[in-house]
Amino acid sequence: MNPLIQQLKKYGTMSSEVEHDLYSKITRIVKQKNDFFLKKGQINSSLFVIEKGLVRGFFLRNDKEINSWFGKEDELIGSILPFYAKKTSFENIQFLEDTVLYSITTENLAEIYMRYPEFNAVGRKIAEFLCEFLEERIISLQTENAEDRYRSLITKNPDIFRRINLGHIASYLGVTQETLSRIRSRF
């Protein structure tokens, strides 16, 4: 089954007509390590799921890359501002591994919502999930120290250190690589 349809089904039921229509609008994309899905200033309003591979979201501050999130297999991914508000992206989305993904544009998804109003419940559930994810990240950044954020990261993503370099992880946690090494030595 198409990985994107499989993920969408986690947010609600869909008729065979909706599934068939979605299938015709989803694109399979193959990207190489270090390729970009989105760069700051672009509008790429797509929702996607990775079948195999890994991405990171990051932005630049004072010419320094700041990692804001990582995405891996079987997760719905997209840049919020372009997807929901049709605004240019503040972030970059870059592939950390050779990646196979399945993508649908906002326009195609909106067409499905118009044609099948019952499918809007799935879209609402996705938006709720994204709000929850973002609020948890904000709370983490504002209330937890680096060690707590590290503990949370390895609890939720135990294989992350095999797949993502320490520089990217340190940036995500908001610490230097040296501080990350000290934190890791305590665990």
N, C-alpha and C positions, 0 to 999 in steps of 0.2 A: 504494500500500500504506500501511497505517496506520503512522505514524512510530514509535510505541512498539513495535509488533511488529517492525518493521525493526531497531530497536536491540536488542531482546531476542534476535533471531536472531544477533547478533554474538557472543553469549555461549554459543551452542550450538544444536543442531538441535531442531526441534520438529515434531511430526506435524501433519497438517492438522486433526485433531481439537482439538489444543491451540490451534492458531492460531484456529480458529473459535470456541472457547470464550473465548479471550482477547478476540477482537474484540467479543464481546457484552458484555464487562465493562469495556471501555475507554470513557472519556468524553472527548469533544472539548470544550474550554473556551476561551472567548475572554475575555481580560483587557485592560484599558486600562492605559496607562502610569500608574505610581504606585499601582495596585491592589496588594493583598497576596494572596499564596497562603497565607501562614502568619504568625501573630504570636506573639511570645513568650507562653508560657503555654498555648497551644492544643495540641491533639493533632490533627494532620491527617496521618494516616499514609497517604500516597500516594506513588507513584513516578510521575514524569512525564517526558515528552520535549517539547521545544519544537519546533514545526514552523517557526514564524517568531516572532522576538522575542528578548528578553534579560531576565534576572533577576539579582538580587544577593541574597546571604545576608549578613545583618549582625546585630550585637547592640549593645546600649547599655552603655556604661561611663561612669559619671559624666555622664550625660545627653548623651554624645557617641556618634555612630554609628561603629561600627568594621566595615568591610566584611571579610568572611572568605572570600568566593568569588563568582564570577560564573558564570552558566550561559547558554549560547546554543544555537542550533539543533543538533539531532542529538546531544545529550548527555543521559544519564540523570541525573535530578535528584530529590532528596528530602531531607528533614531526617532525619538518622540516628536521633536519640533517639525521636521519635514513630514512625518507620517500623519500627525493629527492636526497641525496648524498650518501646514504648507509654507513654513518658514525655512530659511536657509539653515543648514546645520551648523552648530557650534562645535560639534565633535567630528572626529575621524573614526572610521571603522576599518580596521586592518586585519588581514588574515595572518595568524601566527603559525599555521600549518597549511599544507595543501588541503583544500576544502571543497566539498560537494554540498551545495545548498539548494533549497527549493524556495522560490520567491513569488510573491504576488504583489502587484502594485496597489496603491491606495485606490486608484481609479477603478481597477477591476474588482476590488473588494467592495467598493461603494455600489457598483453595478449589481453585485450579488445581493447586497443589503436591500436595494430598491426592488429587485425582482422577487426576493424571498424575504419578506418582512420578519418572518419567524427567526431568521438567522441573525437578526440584529441582537438577540439575546447573547449570542456567542461573542459578538463584537463588544458588547457591554462588559461581559465577564473578562475579556482580554484587557480592556481598559482598567477594570478594577484590579486585576492582577498587577498591571504595570504601576498603578498608583501605590499599591501595597509594597512592591519591590522598591520603588523610589523612596517612599517614606522610611522604610527600614534602613536603606542606605544613608539617608540624611540623619536619622537618629543615631546610627552607628558612628558616623563621622563627628557628630556633635557631642555624644555622650560617652563613647568608649575610648580607651587609650589604645595605642598601637598593639599592645599585647592581646587585648580583648578582641580587636579586629582580626588579628592573626589567628587566634583560637577559633573564632567564628568561621573564617575562611577555610581552615583545614577541616573543620567539622562538616561544612556544607560541600566542600570540594576536596576530598582527601587525595586525589590524584594530581592536584594542580601543580605541585612542585616537580613532577615528572614532565609536565607539558609546557610550563611557562617559565621563562628565565627569571632569576632572582631580581634583576633590575626592574622588570615589569611589576613583579609582586610588591617590591618595596615601594614603588611609585603608587600603586593601588592603595597600599596601607598608609601612605603619607610619611614614610620614613626613608632614611638612607639605607643602602645595602649593608653598611656596617651595623646599623641598629637592627636590621632584620636578622643578621647573623647572630647577634647577641640574643635576640628574642628566641630564635630557633634553638640555640644551645641550651636554653632553659626548659625546653620541652622534650 
